[in-house]
Amino acid sequence: MESFQELVQDFLAQKRILVAGVSRSGKGAPANLIAGRLRQTGHDVFPLNPHADSIDGYACWRSLAQLPEPADAIVIATTP
């Protein structure tokens, strides 16, 4: 069985990561912070919010069907 650290490294080895739950309300939202950090580490980030075309100056997708290419992984950071 892989350790938690190995699982995290496997996840972060993915290039294209979708982040569901990015917010129009500001950069301090958890999903926005996650998306920003993933960009800083060289990932291709696909922000997902059904109510926005762009967030923090980056294109945002309203649905999975709109993605320009398939994502390798997904982070879900939405409110319950």
N, C-alpha and C positions, 0 to 999 in steps of 0.2 A: 504494500500500500504506500502511495506517495505521501510525503509530508505536506503540510499546509504550504510551506515555502515553495516546494516543488510545484504544487498546483498553481500558486500565484505566478511563478515564473513561466509555466506552460501557458497560462492565460495571457500574460504580458508579451509572450513571444508572437502573438497574433498581430498582424499588421493593420487590418481594417477592423475598427471597433465601433459599434453603434452604441450611443449613449441615450437611453430613453429617460425622459423626465427633465431635459434641460428647460430652464425657465426664462420667460421674457422679463421677469421682475428684477433680475440683477445677477451680477457675477458671483455673489456670495452663496447662491443656491448650490447644494451639494452636487447635483449632476453637472452644473456649469463648471465647478471646480475640478471635478473628475475629467470632464472633456478637455479643459485647459491643460491639466497635467499630462494627459495622454498626448496632446499635441506637442507639448514641450519635450516629450520623450520620443518623438518621431513617428507616432502612430497616425494613420489616416482615420480621422474621427468623423462619424456620421451622427450629428445631433438629431434627435427625433422629438418633435412636439407637434401635435395635430393642429395647433393654432398659430404657427409661425412659419414664415418663409426664411427668416434669418434671425440669428441670436448672437450677440456679442460680435457682430461683423462677419459671421460665418454663415454660409448657407445652411438651412435647416430643412429637414424633410418631415412631411406631415404623415407619411405612412411608409411601411416597408416596401410597398410596391413602387414608390418613387425613387428608391436608392439607385444611384448610377451603376453600382456593382454590389454583389453580395458582401455582407459583413462576415468576418471570421469569428467574431465574438460579440456579445452584447452585455452592457452594464445597465441594469434597471435601477434607477434611483428616483422613484416616484413616491408621492404621499400615499398612505394606505387608502 
